Amino acid sequence: MDTPEDAARRIFAERAAFYATSAAHTDEQVLGRVVEMASPQPEWAVLDVGTGTGHTAFALAPHVATVIGTDLTPEMLAEAERLRRERGFANVSFRVADVHNLPFADRAFQLVTCRRAAHHFSNIKQALSEIRRVLCPGGRLVIDDRSVPDDDAVDACMNELDRLHDASHVREYRPGEWREMVLECGFAIYAVNPYHLHRPLSALTHGVSPENVDRIQARLAAMDERERGMFDLREVDGVLHLNHWFVMVGATRA
């Protein structure tokens, strides 16, 4: 049986070209908030974990000395390297690596970022411990990830929908869960900022098998009135949209 990491390598190898131009992953407003929360400094060495096709690494590159982006999937990093060459970032490099066993020395970085990847990590606490290990004392961690509100029904439904969208999905954590995990792993938190976006159905169905598209549509059709309200499930310009939840977490190595 596939591990989440095995599934991620397979799925994102197939979807790599899409993520190079994905509107959600190239969102300049959200990337700008990540950079603002990180408060990058010109002398910093930065690690971007789960970099995908490199968008967060590129957003940080003008503000720091060096950025290394890591990811499990070589095909994603090939797209990232293509974009790096096109944009001329000489201070960005990429490396295949697993967040659960990072190939870097202790205290090697002043900043670690992780955007839209942590919900794939099979052992989130081990991942956070590895991130803490490679951060210098006082170094910053900034996470931007999919999330769920403090509602059991929405939590269960959103995680079910995302497992149908992507078999490597492990869990979208509530903001309170993030706070607890980050503190437990030896960080001091300076920000936990939930937000949500109202996104088209294609955000869940693009690149998904016909069988799972049918399952996603069936789950949405089965929503009761309360769920439909929580998800704000409605048509916008003739296209079905629903809420997706996210959270940004800022912390320092204590």
C-alpha positions as CSV (number, residue, x, y, z in Angstrom):
1,M,0.0,0.0,0.0
2,D,1.2,3.5,-0.9
3,T,2.5,5.8,1.8
4,P,1.4,9.4,1.5
5,E,4.9,10.2,0.2
6,D,4.6,7.5,-2.5
7,A,1.2,8.9,-3.5
8,A,2.6,12.4,-3.6
9,R,5.4,11.4,-5.9
10,R,3.0,9.7,-8.3
11,I,0.3,12.3,-8.3
12,F,2.4,15.4,-8.5
13,A,4.6,13.9,-11.2
14,E,1.4,13.8,-13.2
15,R,0.3,17.3,-12.2
16,A,3.6,19.2,-12.2
17,A,3.0,21.3,-15.3
18,F,-0.3,22.5,-13.8
19,Y,1.3,23.7,-10.6
20,A,3.7,25.9,-12.5
21,T,0.8,28.2,-13.5
22,S,-1.9,27.3,-10.9
23,A,-3.7,30.4,-9.9
24,A,-3.9,29.3,-6.2
25,H,-0.2,28.7,-6.0
26,T,0.9,31.8,-7.9
27,D,-1.5,34.1,-5.9
28,E,0.6,37.2,-5.4
29,Q,-1.6,38.5,-2.5
30,V,-1.1,35.3,-0.5
31,L,2.6,35.1,-1.4
32,G,3.0,38.7,-0.3
33,R,1.5,37.8,3.1
34,V,3.9,34.9,3.5
35,V,6.8,37.3,2.8
36,E,5.4,39.9,5.2
37,M,5.0,37.4,8.0
38,A,8.5,36.0,7.4
39,S,10.2,39.5,7.7
40,P,13.1,38.3,5.6
41,Q,16.6,39.9,6.0
42,P,19.3,40.3,3.3
43,E,21.8,38.0,5.0
44,W,19.4,35.1,5.6
45,A,19.6,31.5,4.3
46,V,16.1,30.2,3.7
47,L,14.7,26.7,3.3
48,D,11.4,26.3,1.5
49,V,10.0,22.8,2.3
50,G,7.5,21.3,-0.1
51,T,8.4,24.0,-2.6
52,G,6.5,22.3,-5.5
53,T,7.2,24.4,-8.5
54,G,9.0,27.1,-6.5
55,H,6.6,30.0,-6.2
56,T,7.3,30.7,-2.5
57,A,11.1,30.4,-3.1
58,F,10.8,32.9,-5.9
59,A,8.7,35.3,-3.7
60,L,11.4,35.3,-1.0
61,A,14.5,35.3,-3.3
62,P,14.7,39.1,-3.8
63,H,14.8,39.7,0.0
64,V,17.4,37.1,1.2
65,A,20.9,35.8,0.5
66,T,20.0,32.2,-0.6
67,V,16.9,30.0,-0.9
68,I,16.9,26.2,-1.2
69,G,13.6,24.6,-2.2
70,T,13.0,21.0,-1.4
71,D,10.3,18.6,-2.6
72,L,9.7,14.9,-2.9
73,T,8.9,15.0,-6.6
74,P,11.6,15.4,-9.2
75,E,9.1,16.4,-11.9
76,M,7.9,19.3,-9.7
77,L,11.4,20.5,-9.2
78,A,12.1,20.2,-12.9
79,E,9.3,22.7,-13.5
80,A,10.7,24.9,-10.6
81,E,14.2,24.9,-12.2
82,R,12.7,25.9,-15.6
83,L,10.9,28.8,-14.0
84,R,14.1,29.7,-12.1
85,R,16.1,30.0,-15.3
86,E,13.3,32.0,-17.0
87,R,13.2,34.5,-14.1
88,G,16.9,34.7,-13.6
89,F,17.2,33.9,-9.8
90,A,20.8,33.1,-9.2
91,N,20.3,32.7,-5.4
92,V,17.7,29.9,-5.6
93,S,18.4,26.2,-5.9
94,F,16.3,23.0,-5.6
95,R,16.9,19.6,-4.1
96,V,14.9,16.4,-3.7
97,A,14.3,15.8,0.0
98,D,11.8,14.5,2.5
99,V,10.8,16.9,5.3
100,H,10.9,14.0,7.7
101,N,14.6,13.6,7.2
102,L,16.1,16.8,5.9
103,P,19.7,16.6,4.5
104,F,20.9,19.7,6.2
105,A,23.1,20.6,9.2
106,D,21.6,21.7,12.5
107,R,20.9,25.4,12.7
108,A,21.6,26.0,9.0
109,F,18.8,28.4,8.2
110,Q,17.3,31.6,9.5
111,L,13.9,31.0,7.9
112,V,12.0,27.9,6.9
113,T,8.8,28.3,4.9
114,C,6.2,25.7,4.0
115,R,3.3,26.6,1.8
116,R,0.3,24.3,0.8
117,A,2.3,21.2,1.6
118,A,2.0,20.3,5.3
119,H,-1.4,18.5,4.8
120,H,0.6,15.8,2.9
121,F,3.1,15.1,5.7
122,S,2.6,11.6,7.1
123,N,4.1,12.5,10.5
124,I,3.5,16.2,11.1
125,K,5.3,16.3,14.5
126,Q,8.4,14.6,13.0
127,A,8.4,17.1,10.2
128,L,8.1,20.1,12.6
129,S,10.9,18.6,14.7
130,E,13.2,18.4,11.6
131,I,12.3,21.9,10.7
132,R,13.2,23.1,14.2
133,R,16.5,21.2,14.0
134,V,17.7,23.0,10.9
135,L,16.6,26.4,12.2
136,C,19.0,28.6,14.1
137,P,18.0,29.8,17.6
138,G,15.4,32.6,17.0
139,G,14.9,31.5,13.4
140,R,11.5,31.8,11.9
141,L,9.0,29.3,10.6
142,V,6.2,30.4,8.4
143,I,3.5,27.9,7.3
144,D,0.6,28.6,4.9
145,D,-1.6,25.6,4.5
146,R,-5.1,24.3,3.9
147,S,-7.1,24.2,7.1
148,V,-10.6,23.5,8.5
149,P,-12.7,25.5,10.9
150,D,-13.7,24.4,14.4
151,D,-16.7,22.4,13.2
152,D,-16.7,18.6,13.2
153,A,-19.0,18.3,10.2
154,V,-17.1,20.7,8.0
155,D,-13.8,19.2,9.2
156,A,-14.8,15.7,8.2
157,C,-16.4,16.8,4.9
158,M,-13.5,19.0,3.8
159,N,-10.9,16.3,4.6
160,E,-13.0,13.7,2.7
161,L,-13.3,16.0,-0.3
162,D,-9.5,16.6,-0.4
163,R,-8.7,12.8,-0.1
164,L,-10.9,12.3,-3.2
165,H,-9.0,15.2,-4.9
166,D,-5.6,13.8,-3.9
167,A,-4.8,10.4,-2.4
168,S,-1.6,11.8,-0.8
169,H,-3.7,14.0,1.5
170,V,-3.3,13.3,5.2
171,R,-5.1,16.0,7.1
172,E,-6.0,19.6,7.1
173,Y,-5.5,20.8,10.6
174,R,-7.6,23.3,12.5
175,P,-5.9,26.6,13.6
176,G,-6.0,25.4,17.2
177,E,-4.3,22.1,16.3
178,W,-1.6,24.0,14.5
179,R,-1.0,26.1,17.6
180,E,-0.8,23.1,19.9
181,M,1.6,21.1,17.6
182,V,3.9,24.0,16.9
183,L,4.2,24.8,20.6
184,E,4.7,21.2,21.5
185,C,7.6,21.0,19.0
186,G,9.5,23.8,20.7
187,F,8.5,27.0,18.9
188,A,7.1,30.3,20.2
189,I,4.1,31.4,18.1
190,Y,3.7,35.0,17.0
191,A,0.8,34.6,14.6
192,V,-2.0,32.2,13.7
193,N,-4.2,33.8,11.0
194,P,-7.1,31.7,9.5
195,Y,-8.7,32.8,6.3
196,H,-10.9,31.3,3.6
197,L,-11.4,31.6,-0.2
198,H,-14.5,30.9,-2.2
199,R,-13.2,28.7,-5.0
200,P,-14.7,27.0,-8.1
201,L,-15.5,23.3,-8.0
202,S,-12.6,22.7,-10.4
203,A,-10.2,23.4,-7.5
204,L,-11.3,20.0,-6.3
205,T,-11.8,18.2,-9.6
206,H,-9.0,19.2,-11.9
207,G,-6.8,16.3,-12.8
208,V,-9.0,13.9,-10.7
209,S,-10.2,10.5,-12.0
210,P,-13.8,10.5,-13.3
211,E,-14.8,8.1,-10.5
212,N,-13.6,10.5,-7.8
213,V,-15.1,13.5,-9.6
214,D,-18.4,11.6,-9.4
215,R,-17.8,11.0,-5.6
216,I,-17.0,14.6,-5.0
217,Q,-20.1,15.8,-6.8
218,A,-22.2,13.2,-4.9
219,R,-20.9,14.4,-1.6
220,L,-21.7,18.0,-2.4
221,A,-25.2,17.0,-3.6
222,A,-25.8,15.2,-0.3
223,M,-25.0,18.2,1.9
224,D,-27.7,19.3,4.3
225,E,-28.8,22.9,4.6
226,R,-26.4,23.7,7.4
227,E,-23.4,22.2,5.5
228,R,-24.3,24.1,2.3
229,G,-24.4,27.3,4.4
230,M,-21.0,26.7,6.0
231,F,-19.4,25.9,2.7
232,D,-21.3,28.8,1.0
233,L,-22.1,26.3,-1.7
234,R,-23.6,28.3,-4.6
235,E,-23.2,29.2,-8.2
236,V,-21.1,32.3,-9.2
237,D,-21.5,33.3,-12.8
238,G,-22.9,29.8,-13.6
239,V,-20.0,28.0,-11.9
240,L,-20.4,26.1,-8.6
241,H,-18.2,27.5,-5.8
242,L,-17.5,26.5,-2.2
243,N,-15.4,27.7,0.7
244,H,-11.9,26.4,1.2
245,W,-10.2,27.2,4.5
246,F,-6.5,28.1,5.1
247,V,-4.2,29.2,7.9
248,M,-0.9,31.1,8.2
249,V,1.3,30.3,11.2
250,G,4.3,32.3,12.2
251,A,6.7,31.0,14.9
252,T,10.2,31.2,16.1
253,R,12.6,28.6,17.3
254,A,12.4,29.1,21.1
